[in-house]
Amino acid sequence: MTENKYTPEKICADRTIRFNIPIYQRLFSWDKENYRGIIEQYERSVQ
């Protein structure tokens, strides 16, 4: 996978603008720890 030159994190580094990125778009760049975290949060929220 190629590394993107521009990311929302890099663009927003000076905190003058913000992005609202839907969760389904973020999932493409997550690793196993991020997936586990969101699944655990979901499981706690539905108990």
WOZI-V654220 format. One record per backbone hydrogen bond with DSSP energy under -0.5 kcal/mol. CO is the residue of the C=O (numbers start at 1). NH is the residue of the N-H. E is the energy in kcal/mol with one decimal. If there is no record, write none. Layout:
# WOZI-V654220
co=CO nh=NH e=E
co=CO nh=NH e=E
This chain:
# WOZI-V654220
co=7 nh=11 e=-2.8
co=8 nh=12 e=-2.3
co=10 nh=13 e=-1.1
co=12 nh=15 e=-2.3
co=19 nh=21 e=-0.7
co=20 nh=22 e=-0.6
co=22 nh=25 e=-1.2
co=22 nh=26 e=-1.4
co=23 nh=27 e=-1.8
co=25 nh=28 e=-0.6
co=26 nh=29 e=-1.8
co=27 nh=30 e=-0.9
co=31 nh=35 e=-2.0
co=32 nh=36 e=-2.8
co=33 nh=37 e=-2.4
co=34 nh=38 e=-2.2
co=35 nh=39 e=-2.3
co=36 nh=40 e=-2.7
co=37 nh=41 e=-2.3
co=38 nh=42 e=-2.3
co=39 nh=43 e=-2.7
co=40 nh=44 e=-2.2
co=41 nh=45 e=-1.8
co=42 nh=46 e=-1.4
co=44 nh=47 e=-0.7
